[in-house]
Amino acid sequence: MTRESHNRHFASFLAIAAFVLVLSQAIGYWVNATIPLHSSLELNPFLFFTHVRNHGGVFGMLQGQGWIFGVFSLGLLSAVGLYLRFGPALPRYEYLCFGLIVGGGASNVLDRLLYGSVIDFIDIQGIPYWHYVFNTADVMIHLGIWPMLALSLRR
């Protein structure tokens, strides 16, 4: 891969990460301004927008210690960005997937800085043993992780 194509792939990574960050923050802002904390908006019998705050980490672990996840995430996101910029050239899909992951992760870190917690609101009901509420950034992180994992295993 030429340096020029590496630069184009990295620019795609940055554009996707920025788009995901802005989109996730805009939706979180809308939820925060429109849906009172601990209340729900029913979209259909299975999908609700329920405004809750996660003061911890993944799946609500370590409530009140969200700053630990924020610091760790910021370091990890920075390392990924530096690796993609200065490391060896990777397949194009990895830049795209990492854009989704880094944009979503950055949005959750920014939530912690702005609000002291992550704004979660996507509430899927009717699934046995599923009681989690998540956000757009979490969806984007998964949309980046799972295809990259599947394609990497296939390779």
PyRosetta script that sets phi, psi and omega in degrees:
from pyrosetta import init, pose_from_sequence

init()
pose = pose_from_sequence("MTRESHNRHFASFLAIAAFVLVLSQAIGYWVNATIPLHSSLELNPFLFFTHVRNHGGVFGMLQGQGWIFGVFSLGLLSAVGLYLRFGPALPRYEYLCFGLIVGGGASNVLDRLLYGSVIDFIDIQGIPYWHYVFNTADVMIHLGIWPMLALSLRR")
pose.set_psi(1, 134.3)
pose.set_omega(1, 179.4)
pose.set_phi(2, -75.7)
pose.set_psi(2, 161.9)
pose.set_omega(2, 178.0)
pose.set_phi(3, -63.0)
pose.set_psi(3, -34.9)
pose.set_omega(3, 179.9)
pose.set_phi(4, -63.9)
pose.set_psi(4, -43.4)
pose.set_omega(4, 179.7)
pose.set_phi(5, -71.0)
pose.set_psi(5, -34.1)
pose.set_omega(5, 175.2)
pose.set_phi(6, -60.8)
pose.set_psi(6, -43.5)
pose.set_omega(6, 178.8)
pose.set_phi(7, -63.7)
pose.set_psi(7, -39.3)
pose.set_omega(7, 178.3)
pose.set_phi(8, -65.1)
pose.set_psi(8, -43.0)
pose.set_omega(8, 178.8)
pose.set_phi(9, -63.5)
pose.set_psi(9, -40.5)
pose.set_omega(9, 178.8)
pose.set_phi(10, -66.0)
pose.set_psi(10, -38.1)
pose.set_omega(10, 176.6)
pose.set_phi(11, -63.5)
pose.set_psi(11, -37.7)
pose.set_omega(11, 175.7)
pose.set_phi(12, -63.0)
pose.set_psi(12, -43.3)
pose.set_omega(12, 176.5)
pose.set_phi(13, -56.2)
pose.set_psi(13, -49.4)
pose.set_omega(13, -179.0)
pose.set_phi(14, -62.8)
pose.set_psi(14, -41.1)
pose.set_omega(14, -179.3)
pose.set_phi(15, -64.8)
pose.set_psi(15, -43.8)
pose.set_omega(15, 179.7)
pose.set_phi(16, -66.1)
pose.set_psi(16, -44.7)
pose.set_omega(16, 179.5)
pose.set_phi(17, -60.2)
pose.set_psi(17, -43.5)
pose.set_omega(17, 179.7)
pose.set_phi(18, -65.2)
pose.set_psi(18, -42.5)
pose.set_omega(18, 179.5)
pose.set_phi(19, -62.2)
pose.set_psi(19, -46.2)
pose.set_omega(19, 179.8)
pose.set_phi(20, -63.0)
pose.set_psi(20, -42.3)
pose.set_omega(20, 178.4)
pose.set_phi(21, -60.1)
pose.set_psi(21, -49.1)
pose.set_omega(21, -178.4)
pose.set_phi(22, -65.2)
pose.set_psi(22, -45.1)
pose.set_omega(22, 179.5)
pose.set_phi(23, -60.7)
pose.set_psi(23, -48.8)
pose.set_omega(23, -178.8)
pose.set_phi(24, -63.0)
pose.set_psi(24, -41.0)
pose.set_omega(24, 179.2)
pose.set_phi(25, -68.0)
pose.set_psi(25, -38.9)
pose.set_omega(25, 179.5)
pose.set_phi(26, -64.3)
pose.set_psi(26, -43.6)
pose.set_omega(26, 179.8)
pose.set_phi(27, -67.7)
pose.set_psi(27, -41.6)
pose.set_omega(27, 177.3)
pose.set_phi(28, -61.9)
pose.set_psi(28, -40.3)
pose.set_omega(28, 177.0)
pose.set_phi(29, -61.7)
pose.set_psi(29, -44.0)
pose.set_omega(29, 179.0)
pose.set_phi(30, -60.7)
pose.set_psi(30, -46.2)
pose.set_omega(30, 178.7)
pose.set_phi(31, -59.7)
pose.set_psi(31, -46.7)
pose.set_omega(31, -178.5)
pose.set_phi(32, -62.5)
pose.set_psi(32, -36.4)
pose.set_omega(32, -177.7)
pose.set_phi(33, -84.2)
pose.set_psi(33, -21.8)
pose.set_omega(33, -170.2)
pose.set_phi(34, -109.2)
pose.set_psi(34, -38.2)
pose.set_omega(34, -174.8)
pose.set_phi(35, -108.5)
pose.set_psi(35, 116.1)
pose.set_omega(35, 179.3)
pose.set_phi(36, -59.1)
pose.set_psi(36, 146.4)
pose.set_omega(36, 179.4)
pose.set_phi(37, -53.7)
pose.set_psi(37, 136.0)
pose.set_omega(37, 179.4)
pose.set_phi(38, 67.0)
pose.set_psi(38, 23.4)
pose.set_omega(38, 173.3)
pose.set_phi(39, -123.1)
pose.set_psi(39, 165.0)
pose.set_omega(39, -173.4)
pose.set_phi(40, -126.9)
pose.set_psi(40, 151.9)
pose.set_omega(40, 171.6)
pose.set_phi(41, -119.4)
pose.set_psi(41, 115.8)
pose.set_omega(41, -178.0)
pose.set_phi(42, -82.4)
pose.set_psi(42, 121.7)
pose.set_omega(42, 176.8)
pose.set_phi(43, -92.2)
pose.set_psi(43, -37.6)
pose.set_omega(43, 172.5)
pose.set_phi(44, -160.5)
pose.set_psi(44, 177.6)
pose.set_omega(44, -175.4)
pose.set_phi(45, -61.3)
pose.set_psi(45, -15.2)
pose.set_omega(45, -178.0)
pose.set_phi(46, -109.0)
pose.set_psi(46, -24.1)
pose.set_omega(46, -174.2)
pose.set_phi(47, -119.2)
pose.set_psi(47, 124.1)
pose.set_omega(47, 178.3)
pose.set_phi(48, -125.8)
pose.set_psi(48, 150.5)
pose.set_omega(48, 165.8)
pose.set_phi(49, -101.5)
pose.set_psi(49, 106.5)
pose.set_omega(49, -178.1)
pose.set_phi(50, -115.1)
pose.set_psi(50, 114.5)
pose.set_omega(50, -176.2)
pose.set_phi(51, -80.0)
pose.set_psi(51, 109.8)
pose.set_omega(51, 174.6)
pose.set_phi(52, -131.8)
pose.set_psi(52, 165.5)
pose.set_omega(52, 178.5)
pose.set_phi(53, -120.4)
pose.set_psi(53, 136.2)
pose.set_omega(53, 175.8)
pose.set_phi(54, -105.3)
pose.set_psi(54, 108.7)
pose.set_omega(54, 178.9)
pose.set_phi(55, -92.7)
pose.set_psi(55, 7.7)
pose.set_omega(55, 180.0)
pose.set_phi(56, -119.9)
pose.set_psi(56, -138.6)
pose.set_omega(56, -177.4)
pose.set_phi(57, -120.7)
pose.set_psi(57, -146.1)
pose.set_omega(57, -177.4)
pose.set_phi(58, -55.3)
pose.set_psi(58, 130.4)
pose.set_omega(58, -178.9)
pose.set_phi(59, 54.3)
pose.set_psi(59, 28.1)
pose.set_omega(59, 175.8)
pose.set_phi(60, 77.2)
pose.set_psi(60, 11.8)
pose.set_omega(60, 179.8)
pose.set_phi(61, -63.9)
pose.set_psi(61, 150.1)
pose.set_omega(61, 175.3)
pose.set_phi(62, 53.2)
pose.set_psi(62, 53.2)
pose.set_omega(62, 178.7)
pose.set_phi(63, -53.9)
pose.set_psi(63, 137.2)
pose.set_omega(63, -179.1)
pose.set_phi(64, 86.5)
pose.set_psi(64, -6.2)
pose.set_omega(64, -179.5)
pose.set_phi(65, -115.0)
pose.set_psi(65, 28.4)
pose.set_omega(65, -177.9)
pose.set_phi(66, -58.2)
pose.set_psi(66, -27.4)
pose.set_omega(66, 179.6)
pose.set_phi(67, -60.3)
pose.set_psi(67, -32.3)
pose.set_omega(67, 178.4)
pose.set_phi(68, -61.7)
pose.set_psi(68, -45.3)
pose.set_omega(68, 179.9)
pose.set_phi(69, -68.2)
pose.set_psi(69, -34.7)
pose.set_omega(69, 178.1)
pose.set_phi(70, -64.3)
pose.set_psi(70, -46.8)
pose.set_omega(70, -179.7)
pose.set_phi(71, -65.5)
pose.set_psi(71, -46.3)
pose.set_omega(71, 179.5)
pose.set_phi(72, -60.9)
pose.set_psi(72, -45.5)
pose.set_omega(72, -179.1)
pose.set_phi(73, -63.1)
pose.set_psi(73, -42.8)
pose.set_omega(73, 179.6)
pose.set_phi(74, -60.8)
pose.set_psi(74, -42.8)
pose.set_omega(74, 177.3)
pose.set_phi(75, -64.1)
pose.set_psi(75, -43.3)
pose.set_omega(75, -179.8)
pose.set_phi(76, -65.8)
pose.set_psi(76, -44.2)
pose.set_omega(76, 179.2)
pose.set_phi(77, -63.8)
pose.set_psi(77, -39.4)
pose.set_omega(77, 177.2)
pose.set_phi(78, -64.1)
pose.set_psi(78, -42.4)
pose.set_omega(78, 179.8)
pose.set_phi(79, -63.2)
pose.set_psi(79, -41.1)
pose.set_omega(79, 178.7)
pose.set_phi(80, -62.9)
pose.set_psi(80, -46.5)
pose.set_omega(80, 179.4)
pose.set_phi(81, -60.2)
pose.set_psi(81, -44.0)
pose.set_omega(81, 179.0)
pose.set_phi(82, -65.7)
pose.set_psi(82, -40.0)
pose.set_omega(82, 178.6)
pose.set_phi(83, -63.5)
pose.set_psi(83, -44.6)
pose.set_omega(83, 179.9)
pose.set_phi(84, -65.7)
pose.set_psi(84, -33.0)
pose.set_omega(84, -178.3)
pose.set_phi(85, -77.2)
pose.set_psi(85, -44.3)
pose.set_omega(85, -170.9)
pose.set_phi(86, -111.0)
pose.set_psi(86, -8.1)
pose.set_omega(86, -179.5)
pose.set_phi(87, -82.2)
pose.set_psi(87, -173.0)
pose.set_omega(87, 179.2)
pose.set_phi(88, -67.9)
pose.set_psi(88, 156.5)
pose.set_omega(88, 178.4)
pose.set_phi(89, -64.4)
pose.set_psi(89, 139.9)
pose.set_omega(89, -179.7)
pose.set_phi(90, -118.4)
pose.set_psi(90, 165.7)
pose.set_omega(90, 173.8)
pose.set_phi(91, -59.4)
pose.set_psi(91, 148.5)
pose.set_omega(91, -175.6)
pose.set_phi(92, -56.0)
pose.set_psi(92, -39.9)
pose.set_omega(92, -177.1)
pose.set_phi(93, -60.5)
pose.set_psi(93, -28.6)
pose.set_omega(93, -179.9)
pose.set_phi(94, -69.0)
pose.set_psi(94, -37.5)
pose.set_omega(94, 175.8)
pose.set_phi(95, -63.4)
pose.set_psi(95, -41.2)
pose.set_omega(95, -179.7)
pose.set_phi(96, -66.6)
pose.set_psi(96, -46.1)
pose.set_omega(96, 179.5)
pose.set_phi(97, -64.4)
pose.set_psi(97, -43.4)
pose.set_omega(97, 178.0)
pose.set_phi(98, -64.2)
pose.set_psi(98, -30.0)
pose.set_omega(98, 175.2)
pose.set_phi(99, -60.7)
pose.set_psi(99, -43.8)
pose.set_omega(99, 177.4)
pose.set_phi(100, -64.4)
pose.set_psi(100, -44.3)
pose.set_omega(100, -177.7)
pose.set_phi(101, -65.4)
pose.set_psi(101, -48.9)
pose.set_omega(101, -177.4)
pose.set_phi(102, -67.9)
pose.set_psi(102, -40.5)
pose.set_omega(102, 177.3)
pose.set_phi(103, -61.3)
pose.set_psi(103, -44.9)
pose.set_omega(103, 178.0)
pose.set_phi(104, -65.4)
pose.set_psi(104, -44.2)
pose.set_omega(104, 178.9)
pose.set_phi(105, -63.1)
pose.set_psi(105, -41.6)
pose.set_omega(105, 179.0)
pose.set_phi(106, -64.0)
pose.set_psi(106, -36.2)
pose.set_omega(106, 178.2)
pose.set_phi(107, -64.4)
pose.set_psi(107, -41.9)
pose.set_omega(107, 178.5)
pose.set_phi(108, -66.4)
pose.set_psi(108, -38.1)
pose.set_omega(108, 176.5)
pose.set_phi(109, -64.1)
pose.set_psi(109, -43.9)
pose.set_omega(109, 179.8)
pose.set_phi(110, -63.7)
pose.set_psi(110, -38.7)
pose.set_omega(110, 174.2)
pose.set_phi(111, -56.2)
pose.set_psi(111, -45.7)
pose.set_omega(111, -179.4)
pose.set_phi(112, -61.8)
pose.set_psi(112, -38.9)
pose.set_omega(112, 179.2)
pose.set_phi(113, -70.8)
pose.set_psi(113, -41.5)
pose.set_omega(113, -176.5)
pose.set_phi(114, -78.4)
pose.set_psi(114, -41.6)
pose.set_omega(114, -170.8)
pose.set_phi(115, -114.4)
pose.set_psi(115, -10.2)
pose.set_omega(115, -176.1)
pose.set_phi(116, 79.2)
pose.set_psi(116, 4.1)
pose.set_omega(116, -180.0)
pose.set_phi(117, -164.8)
pose.set_psi(117, 169.0)
pose.set_omega(117, 177.8)
pose.set_phi(118, -94.1)
pose.set_psi(118, 132.7)
pose.set_omega(118, 176.8)
pose.set_phi(119, -81.3)
pose.set_psi(119, 115.2)
pose.set_omega(119, 176.0)
pose.set_phi(120, -112.2)
pose.set_psi(120, 147.8)
pose.set_omega(120, -176.6)
pose.set_phi(121, -155.1)
pose.set_psi(121, -18.6)
pose.set_omega(121, -178.2)
pose.set_phi(122, -79.5)
pose.set_psi(122, 113.4)
pose.set_omega(122, -172.3)
pose.set_phi(123, -123.5)
pose.set_psi(123, 102.2)
pose.set_omega(123, 178.8)
pose.set_phi(124, -94.9)
pose.set_psi(124, 122.5)
pose.set_omega(124, -176.9)
pose.set_phi(125, -111.3)
pose.set_psi(125, 160.2)
pose.set_omega(125, 177.6)
pose.set_phi(126, 93.5)
pose.set_psi(126, 2.7)
pose.set_omega(126, 176.8)
pose.set_phi(127, -98.7)
pose.set_psi(127, 121.7)
pose.set_omega(127, -179.9)
pose.set_phi(128, -57.3)
pose.set_psi(128, 136.1)
pose.set_omega(128, 177.0)
pose.set_phi(129, 65.8)
pose.set_psi(129, 12.4)
pose.set_omega(129, 177.7)
pose.set_phi(130, -110.2)
pose.set_psi(130, 115.2)
pose.set_omega(130, -178.6)
pose.set_phi(131, -132.9)
pose.set_psi(131, 26.4)
pose.set_omega(131, -175.8)
pose.set_phi(132, -95.9)
pose.set_psi(132, 146.9)
pose.set_omega(132, 173.7)
pose.set_phi(133, -118.2)
pose.set_psi(133, 135.2)
pose.set_omega(133, -175.2)
pose.set_phi(134, -136.4)
pose.set_psi(134, -174.1)
pose.set_omega(134, -175.2)
pose.set_phi(135, -133.6)
pose.set_psi(135, 179.1)
pose.set_omega(135, -178.8)
pose.set_phi(136, -60.6)
pose.set_psi(136, -40.6)
pose.set_omega(136, 180.0)
pose.set_phi(137, -60.5)
pose.set_psi(137, -41.1)
pose.set_omega(137, 178.0)
pose.set_phi(138, -62.0)
pose.set_psi(138, -40.2)
pose.set_omega(138, 178.1)
pose.set_phi(139, -61.8)
pose.set_psi(139, -44.9)
pose.set_omega(139, -179.1)
pose.set_phi(140, -63.8)
pose.set_psi(140, -39.5)
pose.set_omega(140, 177.6)
pose.set_phi(141, -59.6)
pose.set_psi(141, -44.9)
pose.set_omega(141, 178.8)
pose.set_phi(142, -67.9)
pose.set_psi(142, -36.1)
pose.set_omega(142, 177.2)
pose.set_phi(143, -65.5)
pose.set_psi(143, -20.8)
pose.set_omega(143, 175.3)
pose.set_phi(144, -90.8)
pose.set_psi(144, -39.9)
pose.set_omega(144, -175.4)
pose.set_phi(145, -69.5)
pose.set_psi(145, -50.2)
pose.set_omega(145, -170.5)
pose.set_phi(146, -66.4)
pose.set_psi(146, -45.2)
pose.set_omega(146, 176.1)
pose.set_phi(147, -64.1)
pose.set_psi(147, -39.0)
pose.set_omega(147, 179.7)
pose.set_phi(148, -63.8)
pose.set_psi(148, -41.5)
pose.set_omega(148, 177.8)
pose.set_phi(149, -62.7)
pose.set_psi(149, -47.6)
pose.set_omega(149, -179.0)
pose.set_phi(150, -62.7)
pose.set_psi(150, -45.1)
pose.set_omega(150, -179.0)
pose.set_phi(151, -69.0)
pose.set_psi(151, -35.5)
pose.set_omega(151, 178.4)
pose.set_phi(152, -68.2)
pose.set_psi(152, -39.2)
pose.set_omega(152, 177.5)
pose.set_phi(153, -67.5)
pose.set_psi(153, -35.5)
pose.set_omega(153, 179.3)
pose.set_phi(154, -68.1)
pose.set_psi(154, -36.1)
pose.set_omega(154, 180.0)
pose.set_phi(155, -71.2)
pose.dump_pdb("model.pdb")
